[in-house]
Amino acid sequence: MGGELVFICLFIIVFGIAYLHYSTRNKERLALIEKGMDAGIFKQSRETAPVWKVLVLNLALLLMGIGVGILLALLLQEGLGIVNDALFPALIFLMAGTGLLVGFFMTKKYVK
């Protein structure tokens, strides 16, 4: 019973937010039209990069970071003889985060 109540409440919240967003947006546009102003200001084209390009860039850098993390962990384990259970996850997450950070800065450059 508790899970159903949570699901219903969550659905009501999402529906309420969507309803408020669309009804408020409609009222603002109608008020602009009544005053004789152009409602086309809401459709200003901002120069942004296509979403799929940014997604592919970040995904590629994430996967490359994971690969480099595994490679570094293997090199440390075999080359230096470091045996630690936390070595692989630590380096994988560290390099994946580094890849995403590089992706963030590359996306900023790409948008400009």
PDB file as gemmi writes it, atoms N, CA and C in Angstrom:
CRYST1    1.000    1.000    1.000  90.00  90.00  90.00 P 1                      
ATOM      1  N   MET A   1       0.830  -1.197   0.000  1.00  0.00           N  
ATOM      2  CA  MET A   1       0.000   0.000   0.000  1.00  0.00           C  
ATOM      3  C   MET A   1       0.871   1.256   0.000  1.00  0.00           C  
ATOM      4  N   GLY A   2       1.982   1.232   0.715  1.00  0.00           N  
ATOM      5  CA  GLY A   2       2.838   2.403   0.811  1.00  0.00           C  
ATOM      6  C   GLY A   2       3.501   2.737  -0.517  1.00  0.00           C  
ATOM      7  N   GLY A   3       3.899   1.699  -1.270  1.00  0.00           N  
ATOM      8  CA  GLY A   3       4.538   1.916  -2.561  1.00  0.00           C  
ATOM      9  C   GLY A   3       3.588   2.524  -3.573  1.00  0.00           C  
ATOM     10  N   GLU A   4       2.330   2.078  -3.526  1.00  0.00           N  
ATOM     11  CA  GLU A   4       1.330   2.630  -4.437  1.00  0.00           C  
ATOM     12  C   GLU A   4       1.063   4.089  -4.138  1.00  0.00           C  
ATOM     13  N   LEU A   5       1.032   4.434  -2.855  1.00  0.00           N  
ATOM     14  CA  LEU A   5       0.790   5.814  -2.446  1.00  0.00           C  
ATOM     15  C   LEU A   5       1.931   6.718  -2.908  1.00  0.00           C  
ATOM     16  N   VAL A   6       3.164   6.242  -2.786  1.00  0.00           N  
ATOM     17  CA  VAL A   6       4.320   7.019  -3.230  1.00  0.00           C  
ATOM     18  C   VAL A   6       4.247   7.232  -4.740  1.00  0.00           C  
ATOM     19  N   PHE A   7       3.910   6.186  -5.494  1.00  0.00           N  
ATOM     20  CA  PHE A   7       3.802   6.298  -6.945  1.00  0.00           C  
ATOM     21  C   PHE A   7       2.728   7.298  -7.347  1.00  0.00           C  
ATOM     22  N   ILE A   8       1.580   7.249  -6.680  1.00  0.00           N  
ATOM     23  CA  ILE A   8       0.484   8.171  -6.992  1.00  0.00           C  
ATOM     24  C   ILE A   8       0.884   9.604  -6.673  1.00  0.00           C  
ATOM     25  N   CYS A   9       1.517   9.804  -5.526  1.00  0.00           N  
ATOM     26  CA  CYS A   9       1.955  11.154  -5.153  1.00  0.00           C  
ATOM     27  C   CYS A   9       2.991  11.682  -6.131  1.00  0.00           C  
ATOM     28  N   LEU A  10       3.922  10.837  -6.533  1.00  0.00           N  
ATOM     29  CA  LEU A  10       4.943  11.244  -7.491  1.00  0.00           C  
ATOM     30  C   LEU A  10       4.312  11.631  -8.824  1.00  0.00           C  
ATOM     31  N   PHE A  11       3.336  10.852  -9.286  1.00  0.00           N  
ATOM     32  CA  PHE A  11       2.639  11.162 -10.532  1.00  0.00           C  
ATOM     33  C   PHE A  11       1.905  12.498 -10.419  1.00  0.00           C  
ATOM     34  N   ILE A  12       1.242  12.741  -9.310  1.00  0.00           N  
ATOM     35  CA  ILE A  12       0.510  13.994  -9.112  1.00  0.00           C  
ATOM     36  C   ILE A  12       1.464  15.179  -9.103  1.00  0.00           C  
ATOM     37  N   ILE A  13       2.616  15.027  -8.475  1.00  0.00           N  
ATOM     38  CA  ILE A  13       3.600  16.110  -8.425  1.00  0.00           C  
ATOM     39  C   ILE A  13       4.121  16.434  -9.823  1.00  0.00           C  
ATOM     40  N   VAL A  14       4.481  15.411 -10.584  1.00  0.00           N  
ATOM     41  CA  VAL A  14       4.994  15.637 -11.936  1.00  0.00           C  
ATOM     42  C   VAL A  14       3.916  16.263 -12.809  1.00  0.00           C  
ATOM     43  N   PHE A  15       2.699  15.778 -12.721  1.00  0.00           N  
ATOM     44  CA  PHE A  15       1.603  16.354 -13.496  1.00  0.00           C  
ATOM     45  C   PHE A  15       1.362  17.805 -13.104  1.00  0.00           C  
ATOM     46  N   GLY A  16       1.396  18.109 -11.814  1.00  0.00           N  
ATOM     47  CA  GLY A  16       1.175  19.481 -11.347  1.00  0.00           C  
ATOM     48  C   GLY A  16       2.247  20.434 -11.842  1.00  0.00           C  
ATOM     49  N   ILE A  17       3.492  20.006 -11.805  1.00  0.00           N  
ATOM     50  CA  ILE A  17       4.576  20.865 -12.290  1.00  0.00           C  
ATOM     51  C   ILE A  17       4.437  21.115 -13.785  1.00  0.00           C  
ATOM     52  N   ALA A  18       4.135  20.075 -14.555  1.00  0.00           N  
ATOM     53  CA  ALA A  18       3.959  20.240 -16.001  1.00  0.00           C  
ATOM     54  C   ALA A  18       2.777  21.153 -16.304  1.00  0.00           C  
ATOM     55  N   TYR A  19       1.676  20.981 -15.574  1.00  0.00           N  
ATOM     56  CA  TYR A  19       0.499  21.819 -15.795  1.00  0.00           C  
ATOM     57  C   TYR A  19       0.809  23.284 -15.496  1.00  0.00           C  
ATOM     58  N   LEU A  20       1.450  23.545 -14.379  1.00  0.00           N  
ATOM     59  CA  LEU A  20       1.801  24.927 -14.035  1.00  0.00           C  
ATOM     60  C   LEU A  20       2.739  25.534 -15.068  1.00  0.00           C  
ATOM     61  N   HIS A  21       3.695  24.759 -15.536  1.00  0.00           N  
ATOM     62  CA  HIS A  21       4.653  25.275 -16.522  1.00  0.00           C  
ATOM     63  C   HIS A  21       3.943  25.684 -17.804  1.00  0.00           C  
ATOM     64  N   TYR A  22       3.116  24.805 -18.339  1.00  0.00           N  
ATOM     65  CA  TYR A  22       2.460  25.088 -19.616  1.00  0.00           C  
ATOM     66  C   TYR A  22       1.374  26.155 -19.488  1.00  0.00           C  
ATOM     67  N   SER A  23       0.640  26.160 -18.397  1.00  0.00           N  
ATOM     68  CA  SER A  23      -0.411  27.167 -18.251  1.00  0.00           C  
ATOM     69  C   SER A  23       0.189  28.557 -18.040  1.00  0.00           C  
ATOM     70  N   THR A  24       1.274  28.646 -17.286  1.00  0.00           N  
ATOM     71  CA  THR A  24       1.937  29.932 -17.070  1.00  0.00           C  
ATOM     72  C   THR A  24       2.544  30.444 -18.366  1.00  0.00           C  
ATOM     73  N   ARG A  25       3.159  29.554 -19.124  1.00  0.00           N  
ATOM     74  CA  ARG A  25       3.763  29.943 -20.396  1.00  0.00           C  
ATOM     75  C   ARG A  25       2.684  30.462 -21.352  1.00  0.00           C  
ATOM     76  N   ASN A  26       1.535  29.804 -21.377  1.00  0.00           N  
ATOM     77  CA  ASN A  26       0.440  30.232 -22.240  1.00  0.00           C  
ATOM     78  C   ASN A  26      -0.077  31.607 -21.822  1.00  0.00           C  
ATOM     79  N   LYS A  27      -0.219  31.826 -20.518  1.00  0.00           N  
ATOM     80  CA  LYS A  27      -0.719  33.118 -20.034  1.00  0.00           C  
ATOM     81  C   LYS A  27       0.252  34.246 -20.369  1.00  0.00           C  
ATOM     82  N   GLU A  28       1.545  33.991 -20.248  1.00  0.00           N  
ATOM     83  CA  GLU A  28       2.539  35.013 -20.588  1.00  0.00           C  
ATOM     84  C   GLU A  28       2.460  35.376 -22.062  1.00  0.00           C  
ATOM     85  N   ARG A  29       2.327  34.392 -22.902  1.00  0.00           N  
ATOM     86  CA  ARG A  29       2.260  34.654 -24.347  1.00  0.00           C  
ATOM     87  C   ARG A  29       0.977  35.386 -24.722  1.00  0.00           C  
ATOM     88  N   LEU A  30      -0.129  35.009 -24.095  1.00  0.00           N  
ATOM     89  CA  LEU A  30      -1.380  35.719 -24.370  1.00  0.00           C  
ATOM     90  C   LEU A  30      -1.303  37.169 -23.922  1.00  0.00           C  
ATOM     91  N   ALA A  31      -0.660  37.433 -22.797  1.00  0.00           N  
ATOM     92  CA  ALA A  31      -0.509  38.807 -22.324  1.00  0.00           C  
ATOM     93  C   ALA A  31       0.355  39.619 -23.290  1.00  0.00           C  
ATOM     94  N   LEU A  32       1.385  39.009 -23.843  1.00  0.00           N  
ATOM     95  CA  LEU A  32       2.217  39.714 -24.820  1.00  0.00           C  
ATOM     96  C   LEU A  32       1.425  40.032 -26.082  1.00  0.00           C  
ATOM     97  N   ILE A  33       0.633  39.084 -26.534  1.00  0.00           N  
ATOM     98  CA  ILE A  33      -0.157  39.296 -27.751  1.00  0.00           C  
ATOM     99  C   ILE A  33      -1.204  40.382 -27.524  1.00  0.00           C  
ATOM    100  N   GLU A  34      -1.816  40.426 -26.339  1.00  0.00           N  
ATOM    101  CA  GLU A  34      -2.812  41.454 -26.034  1.00  0.00           C  
ATOM    102  C   GLU A  34      -2.208  42.843 -26.055  1.00  0.00           C  
ATOM    103  N   LYS A  35      -0.951  42.949 -25.646  1.00  0.00           N  
ATOM    104  CA  LYS A  35      -0.288  44.255 -25.630  1.00  0.00           C  
ATOM    105  C   LYS A  35       0.314  44.604 -26.988  1.00  0.00           C  
ATOM    106  N   GLY A  36       0.154  43.717 -27.945  1.00  0.00           N  
ATOM    107  CA  GLY A  36       0.636  44.001 -29.287  1.00  0.00           C  
ATOM    108  C   GLY A  36       2.105  43.688 -29.502  1.00  0.00           C  
ATOM    109  N   MET A  37       2.709  43.020 -28.567  1.00  0.00           N  
ATOM    110  CA  MET A  37       4.123  42.671 -28.705  1.00  0.00           C  
ATOM    111  C   MET A  37       4.249  41.328 -29.416  1.00  0.00           C  
ATOM    112  N   ASP A  38       5.422  41.069 -29.935  1.00  0.00           N  
ATOM    113  CA  ASP A  38       5.665  39.829 -30.660  1.00  0.00           C  
ATOM    114  C   ASP A  38       5.989  38.723 -29.668  1.00  0.00           C  
ATOM    115  N   ALA A  39       5.271  37.618 -29.759  1.00  0.00           N  
ATOM    116  CA  ALA A  39       5.515  36.487 -28.864  1.00  0.00           C  
ATOM    117  C   ALA A  39       6.656  35.616 -29.369  1.00  0.00           C  
ATOM    118  N   GLY A  40       7.306  36.015 -30.448  1.00  0.00           N  
ATOM    119  CA  GLY A  40       8.410  35.252 -31.009  1.00  0.00           C  
ATOM    120  C   GLY A  40       9.685  35.351 -30.199  1.00  0.00           C  
ATOM    121  N   ILE A  41       9.691  36.168 -29.140  1.00  0.00           N  
ATOM    122  CA  ILE A  41      10.905  36.274 -28.330  1.00  0.00           C  
ATOM    123  C   ILE A  41      11.200  34.973 -27.596  1.00  0.00           C  
ATOM    124  N   PHE A  42      10.192  34.119 -27.459  1.00  0.00           N  
ATOM    125  CA  PHE A  42      10.409  32.848 -26.787  1.00  0.00           C  
ATOM    126  C   PHE A  42      11.096  31.842 -27.694  1.00  0.00           C  
ATOM    127  N   LYS A  43      11.138  32.135 -28.988  1.00  0.00           N  
ATOM    128  CA  LYS A  43      11.743  31.214 -29.934  1.00  0.00           C  
ATOM    129  C   LYS A  43      13.091  31.723 -30.438  1.00  0.00           C  
ATOM    130  N   GLN A  44      13.781  32.494 -29.619  1.00  0.00           N  
ATOM    131  CA  GLN A  44      15.090  32.992 -30.022  1.00  0.00           C  
ATOM    132  C   GLN A  44      16.036  31.819 -30.190  1.00  0.00           C  
ATOM    133  N   SER A  45      16.736  31.828 -31.287  1.00  0.00           N  
ATOM    134  CA  SER A  45      17.675  30.732 -31.522  1.00  0.00           C  
ATOM    135  C   SER A  45      19.004  31.082 -30.860  1.00  0.00           C  
ATOM    136  N   ARG A  46      19.345  30.295 -29.909  1.00  0.00           N  
ATOM    137  CA  ARG A  46      20.637  30.448 -29.256  1.00  0.00           C  
ATOM    138  C   ARG A  46      21.621  29.538 -29.964  1.00  0.00           C  
ATOM    139  N   GLU A  47      22.821  30.013 -30.104  1.00  0.00           N  
ATOM    140  CA  GLU A  47      23.834  29.219 -30.779  1.00  0.00           C  
ATOM    141  C   GLU A  47      24.361  28.185 -29.800  1.00  0.00           C  
ATOM    142  N   THR A  48      23.824  26.979 -29.894  1.00  0.00           N  
ATOM    143  CA  THR A  48      24.285  25.891 -29.049  1.00  0.00           C  
ATOM    144  C   THR A  48      24.674  24.714 -29.930  1.00  0.00           C  
ATOM    145  N   ALA A  49      25.491  23.875 -29.379  1.00  0.00           N  
ATOM    146  CA  ALA A  49      25.913  22.684 -30.104  1.00  0.00           C  
ATOM    147  C   ALA A  49      24.772  21.671 -30.101  1.00  0.00           C  
ATOM    148  N   PRO A  50      24.672  20.868 -31.141  1.00  0.00           N  
ATOM    149  CA  PRO A  50      23.655  19.816 -31.145  1.00  0.00           C  
ATOM    150  C   PRO A  50      23.877  18.853 -29.977  1.00  0.00           C  
ATOM    151  N   VAL A  51      22.795  18.419 -29.391  1.00  0.00           N  
ATOM    152  CA  VAL A  51      22.865  17.584 -28.193  1.00  0.00           C  
ATOM    153  C   VAL A  51      23.588  16.269 -28.482  1.00  0.00           C  
ATOM    154  N   TRP A  52      23.348  15.692 -29.645  1.00  0.00           N  
ATOM    155  CA  TRP A  52      23.948  14.392 -29.939  1.00  0.00           C  
ATOM    156  C   TRP A  52      25.457  14.486 -30.045  1.00  0.00           C  
ATOM    157  N   LYS A  53      25.975  15.623 -30.529  1.00  0.00           N  
ATOM    158  CA  LYS A  53      27.430  15.768 -30.629  1.00  0.00           C  
ATOM    159  C   LYS A  53      28.064  15.865 -29.247  1.00  0.00           C  
ATOM    160  N   VAL A  54      27.433  16.607 -28.373  1.00  0.00           N  
ATOM    161  CA  VAL A  54      27.941  16.742 -27.011  1.00  0.00           C  
ATOM    162  C   VAL A  54      27.864  15.402 -26.287  1.00  0.00           C  
ATOM    163  N   LEU A  55      26.769  14.680 -26.489  1.00  0.00           N  
ATOM    164  CA  LEU A  55      26.595  13.376 -25.855  1.00  0.00           C  
ATOM    165  C   LEU A  55      27.647  12.382 -26.340  1.00  0.00           C  
ATOM    166  N   VAL A  56      27.875  12.351 -27.649  1.00  0.00           N  
ATOM    167  CA  VAL A  56      28.872  11.429 -28.196  1.00  0.00           C  
ATOM    168  C   VAL A  56      30.268  11.789 -27.704  1.00  0.00           C  
ATOM    169  N   LEU A  57      30.585  13.090 -27.656  1.00  0.00           N  
ATOM    170  CA  LEU A  57      31.891  13.528 -27.166  1.00  0.00           C  
ATOM    171  C   LEU A  57      32.110  13.104 -25.726  1.00  0.00           C  
ATOM    172  N   ASN A  58      31.133  13.354 -24.868  1.00  0.00           N  
ATOM    173  CA  ASN A  58      31.279  13.005 -23.455  1.00  0.00           C  
ATOM    174  C   ASN A  58      31.303  11.495 -23.248  1.00  0.00           C  
ATOM    175  N   LEU A  59      30.508  10.757 -23.997  1.00  0.00           N  
ATOM    176  CA  LEU A  59      30.509   9.305 -23.881  1.00  0.00           C  
ATOM    177  C   LEU A  59      31.844   8.726 -24.336  1.00  0.00           C  
ATOM    178  N   ALA A  60      32.384   9.257 -25.428  1.00  0.00           N  
ATOM    179  CA  ALA A  60      33.677   8.778 -25.919  1.00  0.00           C  
ATOM    180  C   ALA A  60      34.775   9.050 -24.904  1.00  0.00           C  
ATOM    181  N   LEU A  61      34.785  10.244 -24.338  1.00  0.00           N  
ATOM    182  CA  LEU A  61      35.814  10.561 -23.347  1.00  0.00           C  
ATOM    183  C   LEU A  61      35.635   9.755 -22.065  1.00  0.00           C  
ATOM    184  N   LEU A  62      34.404   9.466 -21.696  1.00  0.00           N  
ATOM    185  CA  LEU A  62      34.152   8.624 -20.527  1.00  0.00           C  
ATOM    186  C   LEU A  62      34.704   7.223 -20.750  1.00  0.00           C  
ATOM    187  N   LEU A  63      34.403   6.645 -21.903  1.00  0.00           N  
ATOM    188  CA  LEU A  63      34.882   5.289 -22.188  1.00  0.00           C  
ATOM    189  C   LEU A  63      36.410   5.255 -22.316  1.00  0.00           C  
ATOM    190  N   MET A  64      36.991   6.295 -22.909  1.00  0.00           N  
ATOM    191  CA  MET A  64      38.454   6.345 -22.992  1.00  0.00           C  
ATOM    192  C   MET A  64      39.066   6.472 -21.599  1.00  0.00           C  
ATOM    193  N   GLY A  65      38.420   7.242 -20.730  1.00  0.00           N  
ATOM    194  CA  GLY A  65      38.909   7.375 -19.363  1.00  0.00           C  
ATOM    195  C   GLY A  65      38.840   6.057 -18.611  1.00  0.00           C  
ATOM    196  N   ILE A  66      37.780   5.287 -18.819  1.00  0.00           N  
ATOM    197  CA  ILE A  66      37.672   3.974 -18.178  1.00  0.00           C  
ATOM    198  C   ILE A  66      38.772   3.052 -18.684  1.00  0.00           C  
ATOM    199  N   GLY A  67      39.004   3.087 -19.995  1.00  0.00           N  
ATOM    200  CA  GLY A  67      40.070   2.255 -20.565  1.00  0.00           C  
ATOM    201  C   GLY A  67      41.440   2.632 -20.035  1.00  0.00           C  
ATOM    202  N   VAL A  68      41.721   3.907 -19.935  1.00  0.00           N  
ATOM    203  CA  VAL A  68      43.012   4.353 -19.397  1.00  0.00           C  
ATOM    204  C   VAL A  68      43.127   3.974 -17.927  1.00  0.00           C  
ATOM    205  N   GLY A  69      42.036   4.051 -17.188  1.00  0.00           N  
ATOM    206  CA  GLY A  69      42.063   3.657 -15.779  1.00  0.00           C  
ATOM    207  C   GLY A  69      42.393   2.188 -15.605  1.00  0.00           C  
ATOM    208  N   ILE A  70      41.801   1.333 -16.436  1.00  0.00           N  
ATOM    209  CA  ILE A  70      42.108  -0.102 -16.374  1.00  0.00           C  
ATOM    210  C   ILE A  70      43.560  -0.348 -16.753  1.00  0.00           C  
ATOM    211  N   LEU A  71      44.031   0.339 -17.804  1.00  0.00           N  
ATOM    212  CA  LEU A  71      45.412   0.183 -18.239  1.00  0.00           C  
ATOM    213  C   LEU A  71      46.398   0.626 -17.161  1.00  0.00           C  
ATOM    214  N   LEU A  72      46.147   1.759 -16.541  1.00  0.00           N  
ATOM    215  CA  LEU A  72      47.031   2.224 -15.467  1.00  0.00           C  
ATOM    216  C   LEU A  72      47.015   1.272 -14.274  1.00  0.00           C  
ATOM    217  N   ALA A  73      45.855   0.753 -13.949  1.00  0.00           N  
ATOM    218  CA  ALA A  73      45.775  -0.187 -12.827  1.00  0.00           C  
ATOM    219  C   ALA A  73      46.564  -1.453 -13.133  1.00  0.00           C  
ATOM    220  N   LEU A  74      46.456  -1.948 -14.362  1.00  0.00           N  
ATOM    221  CA  LEU A  74      47.241  -3.132 -14.752  1.00  0.00           C  
ATOM    222  C   LEU A  74      48.735  -2.843 -14.718  1.00  0.00           C  
ATOM    223  N   LEU A  75      49.121  -1.668 -15.222  1.00  0.00           N  
ATOM    224  CA  LEU A  75      50.545  -1.312 -15.202  1.00  0.00           C  
ATOM    225  C   LEU A  75      51.080  -1.189 -13.780  1.00  0.00           C  
ATOM    226  N   LEU A  76      50.306  -0.594 -12.900  1.00  0.00           N  
ATOM    227  CA  LEU A  76      50.741  -0.478 -11.501  1.00  0.00           C  
ATOM    228  C   LEU A  76      50.790  -1.840 -10.833  1.00  0.00           C  
ATOM    229  N   GLN A  77      49.832  -2.681 -11.141  1.00  0.00           N  
ATOM    230  CA  GLN A  77      49.779  -3.991 -10.512  1.00  0.00           C  
ATOM    231  C   GLN A  77      50.923  -4.888 -11.003  1.00  0.00           C  
ATOM    232  N   GLU A  78      51.150  -4.907 -12.298  1.00  0.00           N  
ATOM    233  CA  GLU A  78      52.184  -5.784 -12.855  1.00  0.00           C  
ATOM    234  C   GLU A  78      53.577  -5.175 -12.737  1.00  0.00           C  
ATOM    235  N   GLY A  79      53.697  -3.894 -13.019  1.00  0.00           N  
ATOM    236  CA  GLY A  79      55.011  -3.260 -13.033  1.00  0.00           C  
ATOM    237  C   GLY A  79      55.586  -3.023 -11.657  1.00  0.00           C  
ATOM    238  N   LEU A  80      54.793  -2.504 -10.759  1.00  0.00           N  
ATOM    239  CA  LEU A  80      55.284  -2.167  -9.423  1.00  0.00           C  
ATOM    240  C   LEU A  80      54.912  -3.203  -8.374  1.00  0.00           C  
ATOM    241  N   GLY A  81      54.096  -4.150  -8.730  1.00  0.00           N  
ATOM    242  CA  GLY A  81      53.715  -5.211  -7.801  1.00  0.00           C  
ATOM    243  C   GLY A  81      52.746  -4.758  -6.724  1.00  0.00           C  
ATOM    244  N   ILE A  82      52.011  -3.695  -6.996  1.00  0.00           N  
ATOM    245  CA  ILE A  82      51.030  -3.207  -6.027  1.00  0.00           C  
ATOM    246  C   ILE A  82      49.810  -4.122  -6.094  1.00  0.00           C  
ATOM    247  N   VAL A  83      49.502  -4.767  -4.976  1.00  0.00           N  
ATOM    248  CA  VAL A  83      48.338  -5.644  -4.922  1.00  0.00           C  
ATOM    249  C   VAL A  83      47.364  -5.040  -3.916  1.00  0.00           C  
ATOM    250  N   ASN A  84      46.288  -4.487  -4.453  1.00  0.00           N  
ATOM    251  CA  ASN A  84      45.283  -3.860  -3.605  1.00  0.00           C  
ATOM    252  C   ASN A  84      43.935  -4.016  -4.293  1.00  0.00           C  
ATOM    253  N   ASP A  85      42.928  -4.374  -3.530  1.00  0.00           N  
ATOM    254  CA  ASP A  85      41.605  -4.573  -4.108  1.00  0.00           C  
ATOM    255  C   ASP A  85      40.973  -3.265  -4.585  1.00  0.00           C  
ATOM    256  N   ALA A  86      41.378  -2.157  -4.004  1.00  0.00           N  
ATOM    257  CA  ALA A  86      40.775  -0.869  -4.359  1.00  0.00           C  
ATOM    258  C   ALA A  86      41.479  -0.195  -5.527  1.00  0.00           C  
ATOM    259  N   LEU A  87      42.544  -0.784  -6.050  1.00  0.00           N  
ATOM    260  CA  LEU A  87      43.318  -0.151  -7.104  1.00  0.00           C  
ATOM    261  C   LEU A  87      42.492   0.013  -8.384  1.00  0.00           C  
ATOM    262  N   PHE A  88      41.858  -1.058  -8.836  1.00  0.00           N  
ATOM    263  CA  PHE A  88      41.107  -0.996 -10.092  1.00  0.00           C  
ATOM    264  C   PHE A  88      39.920  -0.035 -10.016  1.00  0.00           C  
ATOM    265  N   PRO A  89      39.031  -0.169  -9.021  1.00  0.00           N  
ATOM    266  CA  PRO A  89      37.902   0.779  -8.983  1.00  0.00           C  
ATOM    267  C   PRO A  89      38.348   2.228  -8.809  1.00  0.00           C  
ATOM    268  N   ALA A  90      39.382   2.439  -7.998  1.00  0.00           N  
ATOM    269  CA  ALA A  90      39.837   3.809  -7.756  1.00  0.00           C  
ATOM    270  C   ALA A  90      40.350   4.447  -9.043  1.00  0.00           C  
ATOM    271  N   LEU A  91      41.187   3.750  -9.768  1.00  0.00           N  
ATOM    272  CA  LEU A  91      41.728   4.321 -10.995  1.00  0.00           C  
ATOM    273  C   LEU A  91      40.677   4.420 -12.096  1.00  0.00           C  
ATOM    274  N   ILE A  92      39.753   3.477 -12.148  1.00  0.00           N  
ATOM    275  CA  ILE A  92      38.691   3.561 -13.148  1.00  0.00           C  
ATOM    276  C   ILE A  92      37.835   4.795 -12.905  1.00  0.00           C  
ATOM    277  N   PHE A  93      37.409   5.011 -11.665  1.00  0.00           N  
ATOM    278  CA  PHE A  93      36.580   6.176 -11.370  1.00  0.00           C  
ATOM    279  C   PHE A  93      37.366   7.474 -11.512  1.00  0.00           C  
ATOM    280  N   LEU A  94      38.621   7.468 -11.122  1.00  0.00           N  
ATOM    281  CA  LEU A  94      39.450   8.664 -11.240  1.00  0.00           C  
ATOM    282  C   LEU A  94      39.611   9.064 -12.705  1.00  0.00           C  
ATOM    283  N   MET A  95      39.927   8.124 -13.554  1.00  0.00           N  
ATOM    284  CA  MET A  95      40.145   8.437 -14.960  1.00  0.00           C  
ATOM    285  C   MET A  95      38.826   8.702 -15.693  1.00  0.00           C  
ATOM    286  N   ALA A  96      37.752   8.047 -15.289  1.00  0.00           N  
ATOM    287  CA  ALA A  96      36.447   8.335 -15.892  1.00  0.00           C  
ATOM    288  C   ALA A  96      36.017   9.758 -15.552  1.00  0.00           C  
ATOM    289  N   GLY A  97      36.215  10.158 -14.313  1.00  0.00           N  
ATOM    290  CA  GLY A  97      35.906  11.536 -13.913  1.00  0.00           C  
ATOM    291  C   GLY A  97      36.778  12.540 -14.635  1.00  0.00           C  
ATOM    292  N   THR A  98      38.044  12.201 -14.819  1.00  0.00           N  
ATOM    293  CA  THR A  98      38.940  13.078 -15.569  1.00  0.00           C  
ATOM    294  C   THR A  98      38.471  13.206 -17.019  1.00  0.00           C  
ATOM    295  N   GLY A  99      38.035  12.093 -17.610  1.00  0.00           N  
ATOM    296  CA  GLY A  99      37.516  12.139 -18.973  1.00  0.00           C  
ATOM    297  C   GLY A  99      36.278  13.009 -19.086  1.00  0.00           C  
ATOM    298  N   LEU A 100      35.394  12.926 -18.110  1.00  0.00           N  
ATOM    299  CA  LEU A 100      34.194  13.766 -18.140  1.00  0.00           C  
ATOM    300  C   LEU A 100      34.537  15.239 -17.926  1.00  0.00           C  
ATOM    301  N   LEU A 101      35.531  15.517 -17.099  1.00  0.00           N  
ATOM    302  CA  LEU A 101      35.968  16.896 -16.896  1.00  0.00           C  
ATOM    303  C   LEU A 101      36.562  17.467 -18.184  1.00  0.00           C  
ATOM    304  N   VAL A 102      37.384  16.674 -18.857  1.00  0.00           N  
ATOM    305  CA  VAL A 102      37.934  17.100 -20.149  1.00  0.00           C  
ATOM    306  C   VAL A 102      36.804  17.317 -21.150  1.00  0.00           C  
ATOM    307  N   GLY A 103      35.802  16.438 -21.126  1.00  0.00           N  
ATOM    308  CA  GLY A 103      34.649  16.588 -22.008  1.00  0.00           C  
ATOM    309  C   GLY A 103      33.880  17.863 -21.739  1.00  0.00           C  
ATOM    310  N   PHE A 104      33.780  18.247 -20.479  1.00  0.00           N  
ATOM    311  CA  PHE A 104      33.101  19.498 -20.124  1.00  0.00           C  
ATOM    312  C   PHE A 104      33.810  20.690 -20.737  1.00  0.00           C  
ATOM    313  N   PHE A 105      35.138  20.728 -20.587  1.00  0.00           N  
ATOM    314  CA  PHE A 105      35.885  21.851 -21.127  1.00  0.00           C  
ATOM    315  C   PHE A 105      35.905  21.840 -22.653  1.00  0.00           C  
ATOM    316  N   MET A 106      35.939  20.664 -23.269  1.00  0.00           N  
ATOM    317  CA  MET A 106      35.886  20.595 -24.723  1.00  0.00           C  
ATOM    318  C   MET A 106      34.508  21.034 -25.237  1.00  0.00           C  
ATOM    319  N   THR A 107      33.461  20.729 -24.506  1.00  0.00           N  
ATOM    320  CA  THR A 107      32.118  21.151 -24.899  1.00  0.00           C  
ATOM    321  C   THR A 107      32.001  22.671 -24.802  1.00  0.00           C  
ATOM    322  N   LYS A 108      32.581  23.269 -23.753  1.00  0.00           N  
ATOM    323  CA  LYS A 108      32.575  24.726 -23.642  1.00  0.00           C  
ATOM    324  C   LYS A 108      33.284  25.364 -24.814  1.00  0.00           C  
ATOM    325  N   LYS A 109      34.415  24.800 -25.227  1.00  0.00           N  
ATOM    326  CA  LYS A 109      35.139  25.328 -26.384  1.00  0.00           C  
ATOM    327  C   LYS A 109      34.333  25.144 -27.657  1.00  0.00           C  
ATOM    328  N   TYR A 110      33.674  24.004 -27.788  1.00  0.00           N  
ATOM    329  CA  TYR A 110      32.905  23.690 -28.989  1.00  0.00           C  
ATOM    330  C   TYR A 110      31.719  24.635 -29.156  1.00  0.00           C  
ATOM    331  N   VAL A 111      31.091  25.002 -28.058  1.00  0.00           N  
ATOM    332  CA  VAL A 111      29.925  25.876 -28.123  1.00  0.00           C  
ATOM    333  C   VAL A 111      30.327  27.276 -28.544  1.00  0.00           C  
ATOM    334  N   LYS A 112      31.495  27.740 -28.119  1.00  0.00           N  
ATOM    335  CA  LYS A 112      31.971  29.086 -28.495  1.00  0.00           C  
ATOM    336  C   LYS A 112      32.364  29.099 -29.898  1.00  0.00           C  
TER     337      LYS A 112                                                      
END                                                                             
